[in-house]
Amino acid sequence: MPKRNFPVILLTLVIVLFSVNSSVDTEKTAEINDVLSTFHEYKMFNGVVLIAEGDEIIYNKAFGKANFEWDIPNTTSTRFQIASITKTFTACLTMQFIEMGLLNLDDVITDHLPLFTDHLPGYPAQTGDLITIKHLLEQSAGIPDYLNDPDFLKYDALLEHDRYELPKNYFSELDLEFEPGTDWNYGNSGYYLLGLIIEQVSGMTYEQALQKYIIEPSGLSDTGYASSSEIIDRLANGYLSSPAGYERAPSFHSSAGFSAGMIYSTAPDIFKWSRALIQGRLFPEGQLHKMLSHQIEDYGYGIFLGEQRIGDHTELVMSSFGNMPGYSSHLSYFAESDYTIIIMDNTQQCTNSIFFSLRDILFQHSAPQIREPGSGILASIIEDQGVDEAIEYFWELNETRSGECDFSINEFMRLSDFYLEREHTETAIQILELAAAVHPNSSMIRGKLSELTE
């Protein structure tokens, strides 16, 4: 079946945009609030959600803390790092320079980052002559993703890098994973390069180009580049969620993410920018058509494009996601109903379950039951009273609240891995023995238990 056309649907929406009245009633917003309150109560969400129909914001509320140490709450004006939603901004910038005639989709990397220059390291011609701007935008270049290296994430991501040296040090001299344009592999290397190319063709830093061509035309007041050397007002601290609570996330240096993942923003600013994009206020319809057309897989230029089946209705959805240590973010736009959902979290927990719960409520379907994570329930007992008491408590819960708690295989594995990382091997083994009793047919649990007891 041929894929339906996003740009055609968006053009229709722009024509009727200002005559649409909200169909979301107070009962529906109350249900949204109840669902998000439950996710927050179960320590599965800590951040801000914004939902809109057309240009009208119908729900915008903050949950939890921006800073746990100082007990500072999140607000709807709290700024979050948006991680890979940055890629959609970078794609917008690239399309603007194409419109200006400073770039072409068929340009290759070495047209703008030649290997031999007087002052900058360039890109090897062996691969740089093969990879076009289009390949970079649509994630079909075949360049290995430098963030897939666990050592980079564990050590080098915390360090400052020269942004022009980073490609040479981490990916430009590696073999391609496939011939450019023949396959698709989501990653960060290509969008890092697009940021360097933007600097070369504009004569500006990436930050300056972002300010001039995206932030100012979109009317954004709470969006910018999250430089590690700057103090950013109202920026939420990043945390990681564990079964035992929250802990500070490692500080990912801005030079390690650059144009692939280092913008900060607020939910209202992301909404403003998304409206400017889909209404064609950032560049003409022709460039918007290219950006929002399927290229390879369900991907355009810097954005995911797909169909979602919701009950008996199929909706075209445009989405961008972000995930980095301490932060996660989600933007989805439903092209036919004109709904927007934005989720921002500073404990790296923008889960699919939150998004699908909100989506189902908007489309008048019952949200699935939210079950309290079993790993957190048991960890709280283990930390206070010990693992034997936690196991005894589990069997009591299994009789009284089994349908309300999530004691899936994944929850048991999450809990055992947490204690293994803390070198509490005996506790991890007891957790796995309990898991094996609850899930006797799980080869994953049996295999992990054998590995630890041999």
C-alpha angles and dihedrals in degrees: 000000000000117000116253118246118256097192093053091051092046092051089054090050093051090056094053097030101114097045096062118108122202115264093190111106131200091259090059094048089049089054090049090052092049092051094049091045089055093049088050094046090053090050091246096119136034115167145048134314125196123184124183139179110208108318093335120099106217099176132021120158140149128221132192132350135332087193120020094187093059097030092240112163126226113249132189087261094053112123120228133187105250097201112193096011078081086076091066089053090049091050089051091052091049092051090051092055089047088054089051090053094244092113138028128203089235095053112115126225093255091057086073105018104040116184096239117052134144097245112008135061108241136198126280112259093219090076102008091066090058102047118081132197087252091056090052094048095048096041094243099118096103093226112150113250109246091206090064088073105097091205091056091053093045099045119359097047088067092057132081116254135189100247092220093049096048096077091051092047097047116020122351094085095046122101116264117255091225140350109288113264096016100090143010131241123167113227148131106248096080094051091048087057092048088059091054091047090050089055092050097049096040100043087226135100115261088251092054093047090049090052096047102041105030114016099045098041090048093049094238119167102171103045130094148121113301098227112186090221095058133079107232115202116233094005111152117233115244121243138176123227119228132172088261096049138272130333133182114273119230114264109255107209115236092231089060093059104025114151092355096063122346109101122115125204147147128252093252091050092049088052092050091049094047090052091049089052100048093041091056097244095130099053138349125288094259093062091042088053091055094045094050098042121101111260112167120349113341093323136109122179107319094335139084117239123191150131124258124198110221111180106304092338129088117208131192109232131194112199142178125184136192132197129170136140106304099000141069132173140184133196121182127172120192103212100201101040092036093228122149124198120191123181123182123180134178095200095061094250109124091139129182089241091064093048096046092047091054092044093051092051092050091052093047098255124128114260114238118258114274111225123200111249109256093210091064094045093052095040092057090055093043092052093049104033110008138260097285091059090046092054091049090049090051092060090050090050091047089063099041108029107016093131093049099051131066110229095159124149090261092055092051091047091049091053096046092047089051091058094041089056088053089049093244092137098162091054090049091051092052090050091051092048088054090047091051090054091051095041105029094167096054111117089187092061094042091049094050092047092050091049091055098042101044 
